[in-house]
Amino acid sequence: MKKVRRNLMLFAAILLVLAGCGKPVQPKGEAAKANTEVKKDELSIAIFGGDWGKTIKKHIIEPFEQETGIKVNIIEGNSTTTFSRLLQEKGSPTIDLALMDSGISEMSFEEDVVEGIDKSKLKGIDSLLPEAFHGNGEDVFGVALGYWGLGIVYNKDEIKNPPKSWNDLWKEEYKGKLTVPTPATTGGLPLLMQIAELEGEAKGTVDKGLSKMKELEVVAYFDGSGTATNLYQSGEASVGAHYGGPAYVMKDQGQPIEFVVPEEGVLGAGSFWHMVKGTKKSEQVYSFLNYATTKSAQEGIASDLYLAPVHKDVELDEKTIERMPFGKNGSIQDLNMPDYNLINQHREEWNELWNREMGS
């Protein structure tokens, strides 16, 4: 267990440098002050930066503040930087509620830096899908902001025979036009596992998958959503992997970009709210979670970020429905959800293997 914990902390420290999404975690500042004084009218929350952060503020944080009178101190970062900070502050946190993605979410619970969620303290639970709650077995430790996934993207002006399957990325005509994620991203190791599975490899091993990935002639690998978007926008890459939300943003901006749900399904992931272990503001945390899972909040997040909502009664326009990560007529259950616990068991090993074999 000590070795696992040491490896996890090393992993978190490494990803502080590698991760390409969001801003670095801000200094303690107001968050520390709020937690130290236990002000009941304040709450410190770690969220993502960029468009995600703006959308979360617009549809959840600002209306929550207006409705409750609770001031939210925002700490912007990404899943890995937030996780690293929680490890550093274990036992004396300055964050009350943290947003983290699949994979890092499970690690945060394993490392005992987040609390279990008491579903009885959530209102309107009957209006939420089962997927609203994230955990291991009976242990619920996350409440979903929404679900998203890694799929295939192509430039329709450059690619005349669009890909339909992950296997299609190896087409001769795509050589030198591709980009795929590194393990530093949420989708990197799930994609490596998917390719290994398509190569007939047993679960828990990725040697054949890595050998197959080495055959790809890529323009570049991307280590964050923003990097991938830049590659497609600049025209350096015209086909490969990307996340649905950013891909549709490019399309809305007039880029000739199309998003494809692969035959094998989008490689699913979720973004989850976690109550930080040791917070003195659990009452305010549950109040926030209750607002974050309302119909209006879920509709706003789905419409602006194209995340699959977990409220049963959301009303989405046709455009948003078509851009759900599982396609127009699917559901969250249709997402190809990787085994993130298995990935975490091999995360350090597979990262080292990728860096050694792929040289990036």
N, C-alpha and C positions, 0 to 999 in steps of 0.2 A: 504493500500500500504506500510506503514511504517513497518507493521508486516511482510509482504511478503519479503521486502528488508532485514529486520533483519534476517529472517529465511534463506534467500539465503546466506547471509554473514556467518552465523553460519555454514551452510552446507558446504560452501567452506573451512572454517577453519578446520572443522572436516575431510574433505576428504584430506587435506594436510597430515594427519597422516595415513588415511586408504588406500589411493590409492596405488596400487602396481606396476604401470607401469612407466617406465622412471625415470630420475633423478630428484632430487629437483631442483627448479628454481635457477639459478645461481645468485650471487650478481649483482647489477646493472652495475658496472664496465664500460666496453666499451660501453654498450648500453646507459647508462646515458650520457656518454661523447658525443656519436654520436648525440643523440637527442638534448642535450643542445646547441651544436654548430651548429646544423642544417646543417651538412655536406651533400651536395648533392650527394657525391660519396660514401655514406655509408647508410646502412639500417639495422635496428635491428629486427630480426625475432625470434619468439618463435616456436620451433618445438619439436617433440618427441625425446626421446633418443633411445638407443639400435639399433637394426637392422633397424628400421624405420628411425631413424636419419641418419644413414650411407647411406641408400638408397636415402633419400631426398637430402643429400649433393651431392651424386654422380650424380644423374640424373637431379637435378634442380639447386641447389645453386652454385655448382662449374662452370657448363657451363654458368649460368647466369652471374656470376662474370666475366668470360672470355669474354663474348659477350658484356657486357655493361660497364665494368670497375668499377662497383659499388661493394664496399666491403660489405659483409654481416656479421654482428655481430650476432652470434648464441646464443640463450638462450634455453638450453635443459630442458624439463620438461614434464609434462603430461597435459591433459585438465584442470583438477581441480586446479593444482598448478598455471597454467597460468591464469586461471580465477580469482583465489584469488589475484594474483599479480595485475591484471588489476583493480580489485576493490580497492585495496590499493592505486594504483597510479592514480585513476580516476581524470581527469582534468589536470594531468601532467605526461603522460605516458613516459616510457623509451623504450617501445616496439612499433614498427610501424605496424607489421603484426603478427598475432597469429594464429596458427593451433590448432583447438579444435574439439572435436567429437560431434556427435548428443547428444542432451540433454543439455550439457554444452553450446553448440553453441547457442541454443535458449535462455538460461538464460543470456548469455553475451549481447544479443541484448535487452532483457527485462530490464536489469540493465543499459543500455545505456553506455556501455563501448566499443562498436564497432560501426563503421559507416555503413550506407547503401552503397551498391555497385552500382555504375553508370555503367550499362552494355554498354552504348555507348562509354565508354573509353577502352573497351576491343576489341582487334583485333581478327579477325577470329571467331567471335561469331557464324557465320553460320555453322561452323564446330563442334560446341559443342552441346551435347544433352541438352534437357531442364533440366535434373537432374544436370547439371553443376552448376546451381544456386540454392542456398538454402535460404529460407526465410519464412515469414508468409504472405500469400496472395501476395499483390503487393510489400511488403517490402523485398527486396533481401539484405541479409547481409553476405552471405558466398559464396565462390567459391570452388568447390569440388576438393580435391586432388584425391579422389576415394571413392568407396563404398565397404564395407565388411560386415561380419555378424557372428552371433553366430549360430553354428550348432551342430551336434552330432559327437563325436569322439569315436572310439573304437580301442582296440588292437586286431588285427586279430588272434594273436597267443593264446589269452586268451578267446576271445568271439567268440563262434561258431555260435550263432544265432544273427547276427547283428541287431541293432535297425533300424527302419524305420520312427518312429514317436516319438514325445516328450513323448507320453503316454507309449512308450515301456520302458522308463527308470525305470518304476515301476515293471518290470519283476522280478520274484523271483530269477532267476539265476544271476541278476546283484547286488543283495544286498551285501553291504560291498565292492563294487568295484567302486563306483560312486564318481564323483565330479561335482559340479555345482557352478555357481558364486554367490557371495553375492551382495547386492545392491551397494557396493563400486565400482563395475565395470560398464562399459557402458551397458553390456548385462544382468546384474542382475535383475533390475526391469522389463525390457521387458520380460524376461523369466517368472518372477512371474505373470505378466499380461497375458502371453500366457497360462500358466497353469490354471489361474483363468477362462479364456475364455473357455478352454476345459472342465472345470467343470461346465459350464453354468452360470457363474457369470456375473452380469451386469458390463458394463464399469465403471471404476472409483472406483471399490471395489475389494479387493484381499483376503478377508477372507477365502473363499473356496480354493483359490489357495494356500494360506499359509498353510492351514490345509493339503492339498495334499502334499505340499513340505515337511512337517514334517514327512510324511510317508516314505520318501526316507531314506535308510540306506547308508549314504555317508561315504567315507573315510575321506574326508575333504571338506570344502568349499574353493573356491579360490577367492582372492580379487584383482587379477591382472593376466594378460596373462602369465607372467613369472612364477607365482606360479602354474598355471594350467599345463604348460609345464613340470615343475619339477615333478609334481605328476605323469604324464604319463611316463616320462622318467625313473623315479625311479621304476616304476611298482606298486607304491602304488595304483594308480587308473588305471583301464583298460577300463572304459566306462564313458560317461557323456557328458558334454558340453565343447566346446572350440571354439576359433575363427579359421576361415579357414586358414589364412596366417601362423600363428605359427604351426598349425597342419601339413601343407604341408612341412614346414621347417624340422619338426621332421622326416617326411617320407623321405625327401631327405637325411637326415643324417643316414638313414638305420634303423630307428625305424619302427616296424610293425604297424604303425598307419594308419587308414583310416578315411576320413572325409565324413560324410553323410549329404546331404541336406534333412531335415525332410519333411515328407509329407505336413506339414503345411507351409513349406518354411523356409528358413534361417531368423532369426531375424535380419533385416538389420540395418545398421548404416552407417554414412558417416564421413569422416574427412574433415574439411572445413577451408579454409583460410579466415581470418577476418581482415579488416583494423581497427586498433585501433582508437577510437575516440580521437581526439586531436593531432594526428600525424601531423608533419609539412612536411611529406615526401610522400604525396599522389601520386605525380607524379612517384616516384620511386616504390611505392607499386603497382601501376597499371602496371608499366613496369615488375615487378616480376610476377604478376598474368598472364600477357600475355605470359611470358615464361613458367610458370608452367602448362599452359593449351595447350601447343604446342603438336603436335603429338609425337615428340621424347620423351619429358618429360613424357607424359602419358604412352607411351609404356614401358619406363624404370620402372616406378612405378608399372605398372600392372605385368610386367615380374618378378620383384624381390619380390614384396610383395603380389601379387595376389589380388590386389584391382581392382574392376571393373572400367575401365576408362570412362571418359565423353567426349572424343574426338571421333567423328564419324568415322574417317579414320584410327584408330590404326590398326596395323598389328601384330597379336599375334601368336606365334607358338601353335601347337596342345596341348602341355602340359599345357601352360598357360590358353588356352581356357577352357580346362577341369577342371581347378582349380578356375574358376570364382565362386564367392559366390552363384550364382544362378544355377550352373551346366553348362554343355556343351552347351545346346541349349537354354538357357534362356537369360534374359536381366535384367537390373536394375529394371524394372517395376515388375519383378517376385519376388523381395525381399519382405518379409513380414515386412514392415516398421511400427514400433510401433508409437503411438501418443505420441511423446516426450513432447509436450506441456501439455498433460494430465498428463504424468508422473511427470513433473516438479511441477504441481499443488499439487501433493500428495507426492512428494519426501521425505520431512522431516517426514511426517506421516508414510509412508511405511517403511522408514529406521528404525524409532523407533519401529514399529510393528515387523519388522524382528528381530531386536536386542533383543527385549523382548521375542519373541516366540521361536526364533531359538538359542538364546544364543551365537551368534557370529556376 
